[in-house]
Amino acid sequence: MNFELNEEQQQIKYSIREFAESEIRPHVLEWDETQHFPEELRPKLAELGLLGVIFPEEYGGAGMGYVEYATIIEELGRVCGAVGLSVAAHNSLCSNHIYTFGSEEQKQKYLVPLAQGESFGAWGLTESQAGSDASGTRTTAIRSNGGWKVNGSKNFITHAIACQTLVAVAVTDKEKGSHGISAFIFDKSMEGFRSDKKENKVGMRASESASVVFEDCYVPDENRLGSEGEGFLQAMKVLDGGRISIAALSVGVAQGAYEAAVKYAKERQQFGRPISEFQAIQFKLADMATQIECSRLLTLQAAALKDAGKPVTQKSAMAKLYASETAVRVSEESVQI
């Protein structure tokens, strides 16, 4: 068993770190305070292949695997969780749903521009009564004129305002429960599709979270992803990969907080010496470093399994659970330090 990144993966890690330090860190505080979504960063992300990390070059992607992807998201999250979240949502959710379940025509029309970074993608699953229980979706799609007329709304959607392409699920047969939910590709130019309330969040403020509303929005049948009634199962499979990216994001947030705490502990003087020399602080830092490394190994294990084509539902959930809780614990302890 090899727990080390290979030479190419190490180069990717350091190149993204350099990019994040030079292009993102100088603006982090401003973006957060003003809740500015850094659209101006998109061409730079696209140039590095970060908006199509996990997709083959034939679809405009960078052709990397999930280990590289997790490494990239961690490095972005280390400097700015909001940017890391945007890149993760764009790759793992909207784009990956189209890549995994879309037809060749749908991939050429929608995935290629997404992977090339011509626009941001959004993914609509959460509603006021449906999120963890995705089968509780209330948005409806009714057959109309060779297509579908969609009505409903989605909440807390990343890139709801900035996106050009949205993948969302809707109920197409209420009698079939979760097997009566289908997935559709929406274009921002479609009549009856609009962005709505932008949330005023406590954190990740540079990554927009807003609502989308469908009011008699007509979607042609050619924009349905897969067969009718497959939407719920598709979403569950998409989330398996999405959890890996959020675990990686959490590792990055924790790593960034830890490094800030170490730096401060070496500078802060009390009783004539840096507080990093006091055992109480050393115990905190040791526990934080251990938890971060455990989170990283869980995340890379899930990523490696995904690259190997093996089931990742359990491992990705474990990684997301432990890493996200670690991000909270490490951040709290860093504030104490």
Secondary structure as UniProt FT lines:
FT   HELIX           7..19
FT   HELIX           20..24
FT   HELIX           25..27
FT   HELIX           28..34
FT   HELIX           39..41
FT   HELIX           42..47
FT   TURN            48..51
FT   TURN            53..54
FT   HELIX           57..59
FT   HELIX           66..79
FT   HELIX           81..89
FT   HELIX           90..95
FT   HELIX           96..101
FT   HELIX           104..106
FT   HELIX           107..111
FT   HELIX           112..115
FT   TURN            116..117
FT   STRAND          120..124
FT   TURN            128..129
FT   HELIX           134..136
FT   STRAND          140..144
FT   TURN            145..146
FT   STRAND          147..158
FT   TURN            159..162
FT   STRAND          163..171
FT   HELIX           174..180
FT   STRAND          181..187
FT   TURN            188..189
FT   TURN            191..192
FT   STRAND          193..198
FT   TURN            205..206
FT   STRAND          209..220
FT   HELIX           221..223
FT   STRAND          224..225
FT   TURN            228..229
FT   HELIX           231..267
FT   STRAND          269..270
FT   TURN            271..272
FT   STRAND          273..274
FT   HELIX           275..277
FT   HELIX           279..307
FT   TURN            308..309
FT   HELIX           313..336
//
